[in-house]
Amino acid sequence: MNWEGIEMEKRRNAVGIDKVYDYLNDAGTYFLATVDGDKPKVRPFGTILLYDGKLYIQTGNGKDVTKQLAGNPHAEICACMDGSWLRIAAELVLDNNHEAKVRMLEKLPALKQMYNADDDSMQMYYLRDASAAFFSFTSAPEIITF
Ligand SMILES: Cc1cc2nc3c(=O)[nH]c(=O)nc-3n(C[C@H](O)[C@H](O)[C@H](O)COP(=O)(O)O)c2cc1C
């Protein structure tokens, strides 16, 4: 791919990641599936932040989900809303960027009761090599990668 092609691809990904962020934000709750040995584990999540061109989720250091991601970073996210649904397959990369933590706490002040940006109680992950598929009962699937 030439330089122009790379720039176009970056713009396309930037638009795509915004659409994924907006959908997860509007849905409010999504379900995060991880792998525990040879078994799936799924639970509701709600934290979502678009920061520095990356989509972050947040969890706690002591949780099983954190241990599972340390063993296997591959995860899926699923959300649904108004007859549509979104499924994302991605690698979750641990990135305890201080500013990302601060922004997450600003967005969801209730988290401050449990977490502090200055210690490792709060764990931030961003989605890498993500393939996000939008589905509905009425239109063809749309795939966005970022
Ligand atoms: C609507 C809703 C949203 C939630 N969002 C989060 C979240 O973003 N991060 C988190 O760590 N826990 C969140 N939780 C709590 C987790 O689902 C819960 O701690 C779960 O047990 C974590 O999975 P684990 O037990 O496998 O570690 C949420 C719970 C609900 C009901």
The ligand as a Gaussian input file, in Angstrom:
#p B3LYP/6-31G(d) Opt

LIG

0 1
 C      -24.197000      -3.361000      34.018000
 C      -22.877000      -3.794000      34.603000
 C      -21.699000      -3.237000      34.114000
 C      -20.460000      -3.636000      34.658000
 N      -19.309000      -3.065000      34.168000
 C      -18.111000      -3.477000      34.634000
 C      -16.897000      -2.948000      34.073000
 O      -16.881000      -2.159000      33.131000
 N      -15.724000      -3.398000      34.588000
 C      -15.699000      -4.326000      35.604000
 O      -14.614000      -4.714000      36.029000
 N      -16.829000      -4.844000      36.141000
 C      -18.019000      -4.458000      35.659000
 N      -19.166000      -5.001000      36.170000
 C      -19.061000      -6.032000      37.213000
 C      -18.597000      -7.343000      36.609000
 O      -19.557000      -7.857000      35.695000
 C      -18.321000      -8.378000      37.701000
 O      -17.368000      -7.878000      38.607000
 C      -17.876000      -9.734000      37.171000
 O      -18.006000     -10.672000      38.190000
 C      -16.436000      -9.708000      36.674000
 O      -16.122000     -10.942000      36.050000
 P      -15.220000     -12.048000      36.779000
 O      -15.976000     -12.438000      38.043000
 O      -15.097000     -13.163000      35.811000
 O      -13.915000     -11.382000      37.088000
 C      -20.406000      -4.612000      35.672000
 C      -21.601000      -5.172000      36.136000
 C      -22.812000      -4.771000      35.616000
 C      -24.074000      -5.384000      36.150000

